[in-house]
Amino acid sequence: MASSSSRNMITEKEEIYNPYAVEINYSIPPKIASSSSEGGNVLDVSDIEIDKLCGNFCYNAYNNWHGLFDLVLRQKHLRKRDHYKIFKRKACQKLCIFESMDWVKLCFKNLTWIVKLKWMDGKVYLDRKWYSFAKAGNLKKRDTIVFQMTGNSQKFEVSVFESDILKNCNTSGIGHRTGVMSWFKMINENVLSSGQMEITRVVMQSSGAIFHEKVNLIMGGAETVIVEFCAVRNFLTGMSKLIQQYHVEEDDVLVFRYVSPSTFSVGFFKSSGMAFNYNMETTIVSTTMNNVQEPEVILISDSSVEMVEEAVLNLDNEEEDNNMDFGAGDIEDNVFFQVTLKRSHVDEKYHGVYLPKTLYSTFNSWSRGTTIRLICGDNVYYVAALRNQKICRLGRGWTEFTIGNEFEEGQILQFIYVADKTFQVDVV
């Protein structure tokens, strides 16, 4: 909830937001009004419903680029039966589901269902536990569900977008001449490191707001910050200046109110809930990493950094030279190295590449299990680092990276260190 007031009169305007991170429809449905008049508790919801709400909130308000696969539910997905065809081959590739797997875990946020897999002629089917999951979540025909990776192999979070979702949002513009709902975003580590923010999905679905290539963000201090809009992926890019100038931190909140085509006024609230004090002096802080200025990077996530399984591989008996035929140097002041992929790199046994000793000053502070980002094309993969004294190798998560990009033995990969714990990876 957000509020605003005037210095000349004691008036306040309250804004209420739903788990989809957009302003609600303030028209109270008759069934809710009647239940309240009869003494019912409209907040009396089940643990599963709360878990579902929490999952939707995290996906829409906090996460960025985590959605990998959308499925519009049909009646055949919801009938009680023995097996369900939910994932086609392309979906399996996106979610890294392989024939060697015989189960997956599904959750909205915390409560988890273990669903067994049955493979027939290269196609995968889910057992009747899928029905239990769908029934518990009250999934309905024409709802859209979005699958996200969690960082745990074979476990996926599912966010639900009801078919009539816009009825619950302020698309009529009550209290707004523009007729466009307000929306907010909580800042996470991806936004801070990349300077890019995904626009809430429901805002783009409503088709009321107009975005041009340049977007004006009017801050509370009357300064306008110009950012760019990517229509392909629905995100704002070039926000590093705003982040640096206003000292935006993780868990801070930005509230966007539509003013005119491609122009928003932005409310800025600290994680404490207090509005940012624009009267304080703001300075643009130079962001450096080992004395190297950080460029903008595009992060399209296909997994979560919250949980990375501890690597089980041992470096003690490994030979460091299994990928030491690399070249190293600087590309516009960014350290880089090249690796020729060997069979051990693509054998699906998590045998990731070693980092050259020239990067020791960089990885010296990393510990066993430190999460490293590998950006390749439009995707970012999360890989755990393995350490043994002055040796560092990429481990858990490497197989998903090689399979997802269909790398083969003999290819040459170039790793460019573009940001903290982040490599841009290209085939050369």
Secondary structure, DSSP 8 states (H G I E B T S, - for coil): -EEEE-SSS--EEEE-B-TTSBBB--S--HHHHHHHHTT--TT---HHHHHHHHHHHIIIII--S-EEEEEE--GGGTS--S-B----HHHHHHHT--TT--EEEEESSS-EEEEEEEEETTEEEE-THHHHHHHHTT--TT-EEEEEE-SSTTEEEEEEE-TTGGGGB-TT-TT-TT----EEEE--HHHHHHS-EE--HHHHHH--S---SEEEEE-TTS-EEEEEEETTTTEEE--HHHHHHTT--TT-EEEEEEEETTEEEEEEE-TTS-B--TTS-------EETTEE-------BSS-SS--------STT--GGGG----EEEETTEEEEEEE--GGGSSSS----B--GGGHHHHTT--TT-EEEEEETTEEEEEEEEEETTEEEE-TTHHHHHHHTT--TT-EEEEEEEETTEEEEEE-
